[in-house]
Amino acid sequence: MKTSIPESSSLNAARREADLTHLESSPEVDVLVVGGGVTGTGVALDAAARGLTTVLVERDDLAFGTSRWSSKLVHGGLRYLAKGQLGIAYESARERDTIMRVTAPHLVRPLPMVIPVHRHTGVGRAILSRGGVSMGDLLRRAAGTPRGILPPPRNLNARQTLRLLPTVEPRDLVGGVLSFDGQLVDDARFVVALARTAAREGARVITRCSAENLTPDGAVLRDENTGRLIPLRPRAVVNATGVYANTLDPGVRLSPSRGTHLVLDGAALGRPQAALTVPVPGSLSRFVFALPQPDGRVFAGLTDDPLEGPVPRVPHAPEEDVDTLLSQFNRVLDTHLTRADVLGTFAGLRPLLYGEGESAGLSREHAVVVAPNGTTTVVGGKLTTYRAMAEEAVDAAVAAHRLPAGPCRTRDLPLVGAASAEDLADIDAPDAFVARYGAEAPAVAAEAEEDPSLLQPVVRGLTGAELRFGVRHEGALDVDDLLDRRSRVGLVPDERAKAEAAAAEALQALR
């Protein structure tokens, strides 16, 4: 099964320049989307798929902000059940089903998740955990997700628990509660797939480009690479800038929170075969997770603390967050994690809607509002429900500005690379490429046709062929784009340093 990449879905420096030049001569468009995270790219795809002329601008790179700092989970809404938020819980399960079965089955895997149960845990906590995952399974069935994609939960004995989680404290271990959720191969790659699918549908997706002077009469785009200004006359503007939403719409009130993750070598946890799930003392709905990744790493997180002070462009994980997470996991481990086990850290900012109290208690629901100047702002929510948020935002913009739009198509619209598990099994390409690129894996391998050495690892989980594919088709414009977002090498500083020369070579070879 050989796959070529349609030119319409390829993002690169040449297409970026052509799109900017086109807008200089043809400034009238239906929709301008500001923000290149999962929500913004989802909005651009929705609008373009309805037949609207659409431009998306992002001042940095795709998935530069919150969207690349998630836990890489496609949640079924279990934690919202504990808070009685049935509506958002069902929405999560329904959107998870759409992602796993239609839009991106190639980028999501069923992830086993285990809550270990010790005698000191208490019977009440054990019953509560089992009851919670059973309710989550009811959501799965209500959303129509087959057992073959997400198996139902079950109880484990102590031996079964240790087989999946080898470093859990064996003393007084009664067993575990096993459930399943969706895990993204990579959240940033998911955003890139959304952006490329939007481009395939006709959207102009332009990174390193900011929107300035938004008024009811238009906007000015600024090319961040050259400084040139391009007046634009959109009929509607959608603000999808996440934690920066109030800079475009001062009427939006946010309470951003910081979520920190640790990057561990899987060996530190005995190379777990499931996600370790640990309830946070004093809470019925909060957990920390140690999530095994396809490359053998483990992402362990996450904290949930209110952000103090100005919103940074790139948030950093404070040492107190690192200490907190290590202590939470060490409560249930036979081994003892230390700061030396931490290969890297990352922190993301959630654009939570303003409310009183601690950030962990704030709603994860989203809001779509139309400001007095006509700008439609979509904010809040989470990665799993991006599609529903985008649909609602485009509906609002279409109604407010009477745009000539067709019906929403995104529930049935696969992203680039999407294919069934059966079709993916027949693809003639390295397994690692199929896991990350789906049906486009042969095109990634084709980057090495003239130089087979490009199939050799540059560092763990990254080849020269992938670097070139990122430049040619995925809109990577510099080394940071390649190492921090098209791949996740940048999460481990030592490996990033080793890969910089190869990334620079890929950019130079395709200029």
C-alpha positions as CSV (number, residue, x, y, z in Angstrom):
1,M,0.0,0.0,0.0
2,K,1.9,3.0,-1.3
3,T,0.9,6.5,-0.5
4,S,1.8,9.8,-2.1
5,I,1.1,13.1,-0.4
6,P,-1.4,15.4,-2.1
7,E,0.1,18.8,-2.7
8,S,-3.0,20.4,-1.2
9,S,-2.2,18.9,2.2
10,S,1.5,19.8,2.3
11,L,2.7,22.7,4.4
12,N,6.1,24.1,3.8
13,A,8.0,27.4,3.4
14,A,7.1,27.7,-0.3
15,R,3.4,27.3,0.3
16,R,3.6,29.7,3.2
17,E,5.1,32.4,1.0
18,A,2.6,31.7,-1.8
19,D,-0.3,32.0,0.7
20,L,0.9,35.4,2.0
21,T,1.4,36.7,-1.5
22,H,-2.1,35.6,-2.5
23,L,-3.6,37.4,0.5
24,E,-1.8,40.6,-0.5
25,S,-3.7,40.7,-3.8
26,S,-6.9,39.0,-2.5
27,P,-7.6,40.2,1.1
28,E,-11.3,39.3,1.3
29,V,-11.9,36.0,3.1
30,D,-14.8,34.5,5.0
31,V,-13.1,33.5,8.2
32,L,-9.8,34.4,9.9
33,V,-8.8,32.0,12.7
34,V,-6.2,33.3,15.2
35,G,-4.4,30.5,17.0
36,G,-2.7,27.3,15.8
37,G,-3.4,24.9,18.6
38,V,-5.9,22.0,18.6
39,T,-8.9,24.4,18.9
40,G,-7.8,26.8,16.2
41,T,-6.8,24.1,13.7
42,G,-10.1,22.3,14.5
43,V,-12.0,25.6,13.7
44,A,-10.0,26.1,10.5
45,L,-10.8,22.5,9.4
46,D,-14.5,22.9,10.2
47,A,-14.8,26.2,8.4
48,A,-12.9,25.1,5.3
49,A,-14.9,21.9,5.1
50,R,-18.1,23.9,5.0
51,G,-16.9,25.7,1.9
52,L,-15.8,28.9,3.6
53,T,-12.6,30.7,2.5
54,T,-10.5,30.3,5.6
55,V,-7.2,31.6,6.8
56,L,-5.5,30.5,10.0
57,V,-2.6,32.5,11.5
58,E,-0.3,31.5,14.3
59,R,2.4,33.8,15.6
60,D,4.7,30.9,16.5
61,D,4.3,27.4,15.3
62,L,1.5,24.8,15.2
63,A,0.9,23.4,18.7
64,F,3.4,25.9,20.2
65,G,1.3,26.4,23.3
66,T,-1.0,24.3,25.5
67,S,-1.7,21.7,22.9
68,R,1.7,20.1,23.0
69,W,1.9,20.0,26.8
70,S,-1.0,17.6,27.5
71,S,-0.9,14.2,29.0
72,K,-1.5,12.8,25.5
73,L,-4.7,11.2,26.6
74,V,-8.1,11.2,24.8
75,H,-10.2,11.1,27.9
76,G,-13.6,9.4,28.2
77,G,-14.8,11.9,30.9
78,L,-14.3,9.7,34.0
79,R,-13.1,12.5,36.2
80,Y,-16.1,14.7,35.3
81,L,-18.5,12.0,36.5
82,A,-17.0,12.3,40.0
83,K,-18.0,15.9,40.0
84,G,-21.5,15.2,38.7
85,Q,-20.7,16.9,35.3
86,L,-22.7,14.4,33.3
87,G,-22.9,16.5,30.2
88,I,-19.2,17.1,29.7
89,A,-18.5,13.5,30.7
90,Y,-20.8,12.2,27.9
91,E,-19.4,14.8,25.4
92,S,-15.9,13.6,26.2
93,A,-16.8,9.9,25.6
94,R,-18.6,10.8,22.4
95,E,-15.7,12.8,21.0
96,R,-13.2,10.1,22.1
97,D,-15.2,7.7,20.0
98,T,-15.1,9.9,17.0
99,I,-11.3,10.4,17.3
100,M,-10.6,6.7,17.8
101,R,-12.9,5.4,15.1
102,V,-13.1,8.0,12.4
103,T,-10.9,11.1,12.5
104,A,-7.6,9.8,13.8
105,P,-7.6,6.0,14.5
106,H,-3.9,5.9,13.4
107,L,-2.9,8.3,16.1
108,V,-4.7,6.8,19.1
109,R,-4.2,3.6,21.0
110,P,-6.2,1.9,23.8
111,L,-4.2,2.4,27.0
112,P,-4.6,0.1,29.9
113,M,-4.7,2.0,33.2
114,V,-4.4,0.4,36.6
115,I,-5.2,1.7,40.1
116,P,-3.3,-0.5,42.6
117,V,-5.3,-1.4,45.7
118,H,-3.4,-2.0,48.9
119,R,-4.9,-3.0,52.3
120,H,-4.2,0.4,53.7
121,T,-6.0,2.0,50.7
122,G,-9.3,1.1,52.4
123,V,-12.3,-0.8,51.2
124,G,-14.2,2.4,50.5
125,R,-11.6,3.8,48.1
126,A,-11.4,0.4,46.3
127,I,-15.2,0.3,45.9
128,L,-15.2,3.9,44.7
129,S,-12.5,3.3,42.1
130,R,-14.3,0.2,40.8
131,G,-17.6,2.0,40.7
132,G,-16.0,5.0,38.9
133,V,-14.5,2.9,36.1
134,S,-17.8,1.0,35.7
135,M,-19.6,4.3,35.2
136,G,-16.9,5.3,32.7
137,D,-17.7,2.0,30.8
138,L,-21.3,3.0,30.7
139,L,-20.2,6.2,29.0
140,R,-18.2,4.1,26.5
141,R,-21.3,2.1,25.6
142,A,-23.5,5.2,25.4
143,A,-21.0,6.7,23.0
144,G,-21.1,3.5,20.9
145,T,-17.4,2.6,21.3
146,P,-17.0,-1.1,20.7
147,R,-15.4,-3.4,23.3
148,G,-12.8,-4.3,20.6
149,I,-11.5,-0.7,20.7
150,L,-11.8,-0.1,24.4
151,P,-12.3,-3.2,26.5
152,P,-14.5,-3.0,29.6
153,P,-12.9,-2.7,33.1
154,R,-12.1,-5.6,35.4
155,N,-10.5,-6.4,38.7
156,L,-6.9,-7.7,38.9
157,N,-5.3,-9.9,41.5
158,A,-2.0,-8.9,43.0
159,R,0.0,-11.0,40.5
160,Q,-1.7,-9.6,37.5
161,T,-1.2,-6.1,38.9
162,L,2.5,-6.6,39.3
163,R,2.8,-8.1,35.8
164,L,1.6,-4.8,34.4
165,L,3.2,-2.5,37.0
166,P,6.4,-4.2,38.2
167,T,7.6,-1.6,40.6
168,V,4.3,-1.2,42.6
169,E,4.8,-1.9,46.3
170,P,4.0,-5.6,46.7
171,R,3.5,-5.6,50.4
172,D,-0.2,-5.6,51.3
173,L,-1.1,-5.4,47.6
174,V,-4.6,-6.8,47.2
175,G,-4.8,-6.2,43.4
176,G,-5.8,-3.5,41.0
177,V,-8.6,-1.9,39.1
178,L,-8.0,-2.1,35.3
179,S,-9.7,0.2,32.8
180,F,-8.9,1.6,29.3
181,D,-8.7,5.0,27.8
182,G,-7.4,6.5,24.6
183,Q,-3.7,7.6,24.2
184,L,-2.4,9.8,21.5
185,V,0.9,8.9,19.9
186,D,1.6,12.6,20.1
187,D,-0.6,15.6,20.8
188,A,1.5,18.0,18.6
189,R,1.4,15.5,15.7
190,F,-2.4,15.4,16.1
191,V,-2.5,19.2,15.7
192,V,-0.3,19.1,12.6
193,A,-2.6,16.5,11.1
194,L,-5.6,18.8,11.8
195,A,-3.8,21.7,10.2
196,R,-2.8,19.7,7.1
197,T,-6.3,18.4,6.7
198,A,-7.6,21.9,6.9
199,A,-5.1,22.9,4.2
200,R,-6.3,19.9,2.1
201,E,-9.9,21.3,2.4
202,G,-8.7,24.7,1.1
203,A,-7.7,26.6,4.3
204,R,-4.5,28.8,4.2
205,V,-2.5,27.8,7.3
206,I,0.2,30.3,8.0
207,T,2.6,30.1,10.9
208,R,5.0,32.8,12.1
209,C,2.3,35.3,11.4
210,S,0.3,37.3,13.9
211,A,-3.0,39.2,13.7
212,E,-2.9,42.8,14.7
213,N,-5.4,45.7,14.8
214,L,-8.5,43.6,14.8
215,T,-11.5,45.8,14.1
216,P,-15.0,45.3,12.7
217,D,-13.6,46.4,9.3
218,G,-10.7,44.0,9.1
219,A,-7.3,43.0,10.5
220,V,-3.6,43.4,9.7
221,L,-1.4,40.3,9.4
222,R,2.2,40.6,10.4
223,D,4.8,38.2,8.9
224,E,7.0,37.6,11.9
225,N,9.9,36.5,9.6
226,T,10.1,39.7,7.5
227,G,7.9,42.2,9.3
228,R,5.8,42.9,6.3
229,L,2.2,43.9,7.0
230,I,-0.8,42.5,5.0
231,P,-4.2,44.0,5.4
232,L,-7.0,41.5,5.5
233,R,-10.8,41.8,5.3
234,P,-12.4,38.8,6.9
235,R,-16.1,38.6,7.3
236,A,-15.7,36.8,10.6
237,V,-12.8,36.4,13.1
238,V,-12.5,33.4,15.5
239,N,-10.2,33.9,18.5
240,A,-8.8,30.5,19.4
241,T,-5.7,31.7,21.3
242,G,-6.2,29.8,24.5
243,V,-4.7,31.4,27.6
244,Y,-4.1,34.5,25.5
245,A,-7.8,34.9,24.5
246,N,-8.4,38.0,26.6
247,T,-5.8,39.9,24.6
248,L,-8.1,39.8,21.6
249,D,-11.3,39.9,23.7
250,P,-11.0,41.7,27.0
251,G,-14.4,40.5,28.0
252,V,-13.2,36.9,28.5
253,R,-12.1,36.1,32.0
254,L,-9.7,33.2,32.5
255,S,-8.1,31.5,35.5
256,P,-5.1,29.7,33.8
257,S,-3.7,26.7,35.7
258,R,-0.3,25.0,35.3
259,G,0.0,21.3,34.8
260,T,3.5,19.8,35.1
261,H,4.8,16.4,33.8
262,L,8.0,14.6,34.4
263,V,9.8,12.6,31.6
264,L,11.2,9.3,33.0
265,D,13.0,6.4,31.5
266,G,10.7,3.4,31.5
267,A,13.4,1.4,33.2
268,A,12.9,3.4,36.4
269,L,9.4,2.0,36.7
270,G,10.3,-1.5,35.5
271,R,9.0,-0.8,31.9
272,P,5.3,-0.8,32.8
273,Q,2.8,-2.3,30.5
274,A,0.0,0.0,31.8
275,A,-0.5,3.4,33.1
276,L,0.0,3.7,36.9
277,T,-3.0,5.6,38.3
278,V,-2.7,7.0,41.8
279,P,-5.5,8.8,43.6
280,V,-4.5,12.1,45.2
281,P,-5.2,12.1,48.9
282,G,-8.2,14.2,49.9
283,S,-9.8,14.3,46.5
284,L,-12.4,12.0,44.8
285,S,-11.6,13.2,41.3
286,R,-7.9,13.9,41.1
287,F,-5.2,11.4,40.1
288,V,-1.6,11.4,39.0
289,F,-0.6,9.1,36.1
290,A,2.6,7.5,35.0
291,L,1.9,7.0,31.3
292,P,4.2,4.7,29.3
293,Q,5.0,6.1,25.8
294,P,5.7,4.2,22.6
295,D,9.4,5.2,22.7
296,G,10.0,3.6,26.1
297,R,9.7,6.8,28.1
298,V,7.1,7.5,30.8
299,F,5.3,10.8,31.2
300,A,4.4,11.2,34.9
301,G,2.0,13.9,35.9
302,L,0.2,16.1,36.5
303,T,-0.1,19.0,38.9
304,D,-3.0,21.5,38.8
305,D,-2.0,24.8,40.3
306,P,-3.2,28.4,39.6
307,L,-0.8,30.4,37.5
308,E,0.6,33.4,39.3
309,G,1.7,36.5,37.3
310,P,1.9,37.1,33.6
311,V,1.2,34.3,31.1
312,P,4.6,33.1,29.8
313,R,5.2,32.1,26.1
314,V,6.8,28.9,27.2
315,P,5.9,27.7,30.8
316,H,8.5,25.9,32.9
317,A,8.1,23.3,35.6
318,P,9.1,24.6,39.0
319,E,11.1,22.3,41.3
320,E,8.3,22.2,43.8
321,D,6.1,20.5,41.1
322,V,8.8,18.0,40.5
323,D,9.0,17.2,44.2
324,T,5.2,16.9,44.5
325,L,4.9,14.5,41.7
326,L,7.8,12.3,42.9
327,S,6.3,12.1,46.4
328,Q,2.8,11.2,45.0
329,F,4.2,8.2,43.0
330,N,6.6,7.1,45.7
331,R,3.6,6.5,48.0
332,V,2.7,3.3,46.0
333,L,6.1,2.2,44.7
334,D,8.5,-0.4,45.9
335,T,11.3,1.5,44.2
336,H,12.0,5.1,45.1
337,L,12.0,7.7,42.4
338,T,14.5,10.6,42.8
339,R,15.3,13.8,41.0
340,A,18.1,11.8,39.2
341,D,15.5,9.7,37.5
342,V,13.9,12.8,35.8
343,L,15.2,13.1,32.2
344,G,13.2,16.2,31.5
345,T,10.1,18.1,32.4
346,F,7.3,20.1,30.7
347,A,4.5,22.2,31.9
348,G,1.4,23.5,30.1
349,L,-1.2,26.1,30.9
350,R,-4.9,25.3,30.8
351,P,-7.2,28.1,29.7
352,L,-9.8,27.5,32.4
353,L,-12.8,29.7,32.6
354,Y,-12.7,32.1,35.5
355,G,-14.3,31.0,38.8
356,E,-13.8,31.1,42.5
357,G,-11.7,28.6,44.4
358,E,-8.8,26.4,43.5
359,S,-8.0,25.6,39.8
360,A,-8.6,21.9,40.3
361,G,-12.2,22.7,41.0
362,L,-12.8,25.0,38.0
363,S,-15.0,23.8,35.2
364,R,-13.3,22.2,32.1
365,E,-16.3,23.2,30.0
366,H,-15.8,25.5,27.1
367,A,-17.4,28.8,26.1
368,V,-18.2,30.4,22.8
369,V,-19.0,34.1,22.9
370,V,-19.4,36.8,20.2
371,A,-17.9,40.1,21.3
372,P,-19.4,43.5,20.5
373,N,-16.9,43.9,17.7
374,G,-18.1,40.7,16.1
375,T,-15.1,38.5,17.1
376,T,-16.1,34.9,18.1
377,T,-14.0,33.6,21.0
378,V,-13.8,29.9,21.8
379,V,-12.0,29.1,25.1
380,G,-11.8,26.5,27.8
381,G,-12.5,22.8,27.2
382,K,-9.8,20.3,26.5
383,L,-8.1,18.5,23.7
384,T,-10.5,15.6,23.5
385,T,-13.5,17.9,22.8
386,Y,-11.7,20.1,20.3
387,R,-14.1,19.1,17.4
388,A,-17.3,19.9,19.3
389,M,-15.8,23.2,20.4
390,A,-14.8,24.0,16.8
391,E,-18.3,23.1,15.5
392,E,-20.0,25.4,18.0
393,A,-17.5,28.3,17.3
394,V,-18.1,28.1,13.5
395,D,-21.9,27.8,14.0
396,A,-21.7,31.0,16.1
397,A,-19.6,32.9,13.5
398,V,-21.8,31.8,10.7
399,A,-24.9,32.9,12.5
400,A,-23.4,36.2,13.6
401,H,-22.2,37.2,10.2
402,R,-24.6,35.3,7.9
403,L,-21.9,33.4,6.2
404,P,-22.8,31.1,3.2
405,A,-21.7,27.9,4.9
406,G,-22.7,24.3,4.4
407,P,-23.3,21.9,7.3
408,C,-20.6,20.7,9.7
409,R,-18.7,17.7,8.2
410,T,-16.0,17.0,10.7
411,R,-17.6,14.1,12.6
412,D,-17.2,12.0,9.5
413,L,-14.0,13.5,8.1
414,P,-10.8,11.5,8.6
415,L,-7.5,13.4,9.1
416,V,-4.5,12.9,6.8
417,G,-3.0,9.5,7.4
418,A,-6.1,8.0,8.9
419,A,-6.7,4.3,8.2
420,S,-8.2,1.3,9.9
421,A,-6.1,-1.1,11.9
422,E,-6.5,-3.7,9.2
423,D,-5.3,-1.3,6.5
424,L,-2.4,-0.1,8.6
425,A,-1.2,-3.7,9.1
426,D,-0.8,-4.0,5.3
427,I,1.3,-0.9,4.9
428,D,4.9,-1.6,3.6
429,A,6.9,0.7,5.8
430,P,8.8,0.6,9.1
431,D,6.5,-0.1,12.0
432,A,7.6,3.0,13.8
433,F,6.6,5.1,10.8
434,V,3.2,3.5,10.6
435,A,2.6,4.1,14.3
436,R,3.4,7.8,13.9
437,Y,2.2,8.6,10.4
438,G,-0.5,6.0,9.6
439,A,-1.2,5.6,5.9
440,E,1.4,8.3,5.1
441,A,4.3,6.1,6.4
442,P,5.4,5.0,2.9
443,A,5.8,8.6,1.9
444,V,8.0,9.2,5.0
445,A,10.2,6.1,4.1
446,A,10.4,7.5,0.5
447,E,12.4,10.4,1.8
448,A,15.3,7.9,2.2
449,E,15.1,6.4,-1.3
450,E,18.2,8.2,-2.5
451,D,20.0,8.0,0.9
452,P,19.1,4.9,2.9
453,S,21.1,6.2,5.8
454,L,18.2,8.6,6.5
455,L,16.3,5.5,7.9
456,Q,18.8,5.2,10.7
457,P,18.0,6.8,14.1
458,V,19.4,10.2,14.7
459,V,18.5,9.7,18.3
460,R,15.9,7.5,20.0
461,G,12.7,7.6,18.0
462,L,13.8,10.0,15.2
463,T,15.3,9.4,11.8
464,G,16.6,11.7,9.1
465,A,13.7,10.7,6.8
466,E,11.2,12.0,9.4
467,L,13.1,15.3,9.7
468,R,12.9,15.8,5.9
469,F,9.2,14.8,5.8
470,G,8.6,17.5,8.5
471,V,10.2,20.2,6.4
472,R,8.6,19.1,3.1
473,H,5.0,18.4,4.2
474,E,4.4,19.4,7.9
475,G,5.3,23.1,7.9
476,A,8.5,22.9,9.9
477,L,10.5,26.1,9.3
478,D,13.4,25.8,11.8
479,V,15.2,23.4,14.1
480,D,12.8,24.1,17.0
481,D,9.8,23.1,14.9
482,L,11.4,19.8,14.0
483,L,12.7,18.8,17.5
484,D,10.1,20.3,19.8
485,R,6.9,19.7,17.9
486,R,7.2,17.5,14.8
487,S,9.1,15.2,17.1
488,R,9.4,15.3,20.9
489,V,13.1,14.9,21.1
490,G,13.3,18.3,22.8
491,L,11.7,16.9,25.9
492,V,15.0,15.4,26.8
493,P,17.7,18.1,26.6
494,D,20.7,15.8,26.1
495,E,19.0,14.1,23.1
496,R,17.9,17.4,21.6
497,A,21.5,18.6,21.5
498,K,22.6,15.4,19.7
499,A,19.8,15.9,17.0
500,E,20.3,19.6,16.2
501,A,22.9,19.1,13.5
502,A,20.7,16.5,11.7
503,A,17.6,18.9,11.9
504,A,19.7,21.8,10.5
505,E,20.9,19.5,7.7
506,A,17.3,18.5,6.7
507,L,16.3,22.2,6.6
508,Q,19.3,23.1,4.4
509,A,18.8,20.1,2.1
510,L,15.2,21.2,1.2
511,R,15.7,24.9,0.9
